[in-house]
Amino acid sequence: MGRKVLSSKSIWHRARTFRVLFAVACVTCVELGASARGAAAKIDIGKGQIGAPPSDFHLSQGRWTVVGDATVAAGFAIEQSGTPATADRFPLAISKTVPLKNAEISVRLKATGGKSDRDSGLALRLTTPETYYLVELDALRGRVLFSLVNDGASNEIAAVDADITSQNWHTLTVRAVGDEFVVSLDGNWVFTGFDKTLSQAGRVALWTKGDSVTRFDQIEIAPLP
């Protein structure tokens, strides 16, 4: 049987069809990527009543309550009132949003008290209350730290000095993709840390230490491709 020869018109038509399908596929991929990046979860702190525990969190250790705060736009904040945890655990307010591996997480926080500690921050890729990554602001010593907490044991990965003051709101942002963790404070890059230990998806949580009294506001969690 002889080989079928395509005419130039048929070849042009098939090439045009391929270009159209390829363009549609590209647009679809772009839209899906934009959708994944844009599906940010902004936690509404004002949903809970003042004096009650925050409703969008599972609480582990500490005393977490919704408080009125005239210094924030919403008029509400979440406060951990300095009640320390037991043994090797720390107070955690674990978000009920879906577990994520790659994400950009942002929170406003303010250290308002604490004699021996004024430490607060974000836990991410949390699988249990004893296993997670931690990005911590130390307001007494003016430090930003990135650590791995594994079965309750904390191992520091990176730390730098930073301008952190008590009684002032600071915005902490962590962009976690694979083994790379980009940390920013008040819109400025602080450091990039690397670690491969926790490679699975996990929860995001608010974190404090010891007798730290801390308020949290404007919590946003955005999944990344």
C-alpha positions as CSV (number, residue, x, y, z in Angstrom):
1,M,0.0,0.0,0.0
2,G,1.4,3.4,-1.0
3,R,2.2,6.0,1.6
4,K,-0.4,8.8,2.0
5,V,0.9,12.2,1.0
6,L,-0.6,15.2,2.7
7,S,-1.3,18.3,0.7
8,S,0.1,21.6,1.8
9,K,-3.4,22.8,2.7
10,S,-3.9,19.7,4.9
11,I,-0.5,20.2,6.6
12,W,-1.3,23.9,7.2
13,H,-4.7,23.0,8.7
14,R,-3.2,20.4,11.1
15,A,-0.4,22.8,12.2
16,R,-3.0,25.5,12.9
17,T,-5.1,23.1,14.9
18,F,-2.1,22.1,16.9
19,R,-1.2,25.7,17.6
20,V,-4.7,26.4,18.9
21,L,-4.7,23.3,21.1
22,F,-1.3,24.2,22.5
23,A,-2.4,27.7,23.2
24,V,-5.5,26.5,25.0
25,A,-3.3,24.1,27.1
26,C,-0.9,26.9,28.0
27,V,-3.7,29.3,29.0
28,T,-5.3,26.5,31.1
29,C,-2.0,25.8,32.9
30,V,-1.5,29.5,33.6
31,E,-5.0,29.8,35.0
32,L,-4.6,26.7,37.2
33,G,-1.3,28.1,38.5
34,A,-2.9,31.5,39.2
35,S,-5.8,29.8,40.9
36,A,-3.4,27.8,43.2
37,R,-1.5,30.9,44.1
38,G,-4.6,33.0,44.6
39,A,-6.5,30.5,46.9
40,A,-5.3,32.2,50.0
41,A,-7.1,31.5,53.3
42,K,-7.5,34.7,55.4
43,I,-8.5,33.7,58.9
44,D,-11.3,35.8,60.4
45,I,-10.3,36.4,64.0
46,G,-13.5,38.4,64.6
47,K,-15.7,35.2,64.2
48,G,-15.1,34.4,67.9
49,Q,-16.5,36.2,70.9
50,I,-14.2,38.3,73.1
51,G,-13.0,36.1,75.9
52,A,-13.7,32.9,74.0
53,P,-11.1,30.6,72.4
54,P,-10.5,31.3,68.7
55,S,-12.9,29.2,66.6
56,D,-10.7,28.4,63.6
57,F,-8.0,26.7,65.6
58,H,-7.3,23.4,67.4
59,L,-5.6,24.6,70.7
60,S,-2.7,22.7,72.2
61,Q,-1.3,24.0,75.5
62,G,-1.4,27.6,76.7
63,R,-4.5,29.9,77.1
64,W,-5.6,31.3,73.7
65,T,-8.5,33.8,73.6
66,V,-10.0,36.4,71.3
67,V,-9.4,39.9,72.8
68,G,-10.5,43.4,71.8
69,D,-7.6,45.5,70.4
70,A,-8.1,49.1,69.2
71,T,-4.7,49.1,67.5
72,V,-5.8,46.7,64.7
73,A,-8.3,47.4,61.9
74,A,-10.6,44.6,62.7
75,G,-10.7,45.5,66.4
76,F,-9.9,41.9,67.5
77,A,-6.7,39.9,68.1
78,I,-5.8,36.4,69.3
79,E,-3.8,36.4,72.6
80,Q,-1.8,33.7,74.3
81,S,-1.7,35.0,77.8
82,G,1.6,33.6,79.0
83,T,0.4,30.3,80.3
84,P,3.4,28.0,79.7
85,A,3.2,24.5,78.3
86,T,4.1,21.3,80.1
87,A,7.2,19.2,79.6
88,D,8.9,19.8,76.1
89,R,5.8,21.1,74.4
90,F,4.9,24.7,73.5
91,P,1.6,26.6,73.3
92,L,0.1,26.1,69.8
93,A,-3.0,27.3,68.0
94,I,-3.2,25.0,65.1
95,S,-5.1,26.3,62.0
96,K,-8.0,24.1,60.8
97,T,-7.0,24.9,57.2
98,V,-5.9,22.0,55.0
99,P,-2.4,20.6,55.5
100,L,0.2,22.2,53.1
101,K,3.7,21.5,52.1
102,N,4.4,24.5,49.8
103,A,2.9,27.8,51.1
104,E,3.4,31.4,51.9
105,I,2.2,32.2,55.4
106,S,2.0,35.7,56.8
107,V,1.0,36.9,60.3
108,R,1.1,40.1,62.3
109,L,2.2,39.6,65.9
110,K,3.1,41.7,68.9
111,A,4.9,40.8,72.1
112,T,3.1,42.4,75.0
113,G,4.7,40.8,78.0
114,G,6.8,38.0,79.6
115,K,9.5,38.1,82.2
116,S,11.8,35.4,81.0
117,D,10.5,35.0,77.4
118,R,9.0,37.1,74.7
119,D,9.1,34.6,71.9
120,S,6.4,34.0,69.3
121,G,6.1,32.9,65.7
122,L,4.8,30.4,63.2
123,A,4.9,26.6,63.1
124,L,4.6,25.0,59.7
125,R,4.4,21.5,58.2
126,L,3.2,20.5,61.6
127,T,2.3,16.8,61.8
128,T,2.0,16.5,65.6
129,P,2.3,19.1,68.4
130,E,5.9,17.9,68.8
131,T,7.1,17.9,65.2
132,Y,7.2,20.9,62.9
133,Y,9.3,23.7,61.5
134,L,9.4,26.9,63.5
135,V,10.1,30.5,62.6
136,E,10.4,32.5,65.8
137,L,10.7,36.1,66.8
138,D,12.6,36.8,70.0
139,A,11.6,40.3,71.2
140,L,13.9,40.2,74.3
141,R,17.1,39.5,72.3
142,G,16.2,40.9,68.9
143,R,16.5,37.7,67.0
144,V,14.8,35.8,64.2
145,L,15.3,32.0,64.3
146,F,14.4,29.1,62.1
147,S,14.4,25.7,63.8
148,L,13.4,22.1,63.3
149,V,11.3,20.7,66.2
150,N,11.4,16.9,65.9
151,D,9.7,14.8,68.6
152,G,10.0,17.8,71.0
153,A,13.7,18.3,70.4
154,S,14.6,21.7,68.9
155,N,17.5,22.1,66.5
156,E,18.4,25.6,65.2
157,I,19.0,25.9,61.5
158,A,19.5,29.6,61.0
159,A,19.3,32.8,63.1
160,V,20.1,36.5,62.7
161,D,19.8,39.7,64.7
162,A,16.8,41.9,63.8
163,D,14.9,45.0,64.9
164,I,12.1,43.5,67.0
165,T,10.5,45.5,69.8
166,S,7.9,44.7,72.3
167,Q,4.5,46.5,72.2
168,N,4.9,47.0,68.4
169,W,3.2,45.0,65.6
170,H,5.6,43.1,63.3
171,T,4.7,41.2,60.1
172,L,6.3,37.8,59.8
173,T,6.2,36.1,56.4
174,V,7.5,32.6,55.6
175,R,7.6,31.3,52.0
176,A,8.2,27.5,52.1
177,V,8.9,25.6,48.9
178,G,10.5,22.2,49.0
179,D,13.6,22.4,51.2
180,E,13.8,26.3,50.9
181,F,12.4,28.6,53.5
182,V,12.5,32.4,52.8
183,V,11.8,34.5,55.9
184,S,10.8,38.2,55.8
185,L,10.1,40.6,58.6
186,D,8.1,43.8,58.0
187,G,8.4,43.3,54.2
188,N,12.2,42.9,54.3
189,W,14.0,39.7,53.5
190,V,15.8,38.4,56.6
191,F,17.4,35.0,55.5
192,T,16.8,31.9,53.5
193,G,17.1,28.6,55.4
194,F,17.3,25.0,54.0
195,D,16.3,21.7,55.4
196,K,14.9,18.4,54.0
197,T,13.7,16.6,57.2
198,L,10.0,17.3,56.9
199,S,9.1,16.8,53.3
200,Q,5.4,16.1,53.8
201,A,2.4,18.5,54.1
202,G,1.4,19.7,57.5
203,R,-0.6,22.2,59.4
204,V,0.2,25.8,60.1
205,A,0.1,27.0,63.8
206,L,0.6,30.1,65.9
207,W,3.4,29.5,68.5
208,T,4.7,31.0,71.8
209,K,7.2,30.1,74.4
210,G,7.3,30.1,78.2
211,D,5.7,33.0,79.9
212,S,5.4,35.1,76.6
213,V,2.3,37.2,76.2
214,T,1.6,37.6,72.5
215,R,-1.1,39.0,70.2
216,F,-1.7,37.8,66.7
217,D,-3.5,39.5,63.8
218,Q,-4.0,39.2,60.0
219,I,-3.2,35.6,59.4
220,E,-3.0,34.6,55.8
221,I,-2.1,31.1,54.3
222,A,-1.6,30.9,50.5
223,P,-0.8,27.5,48.9
224,L,2.0,27.5,46.3
225,P,2.5,25.2,43.3
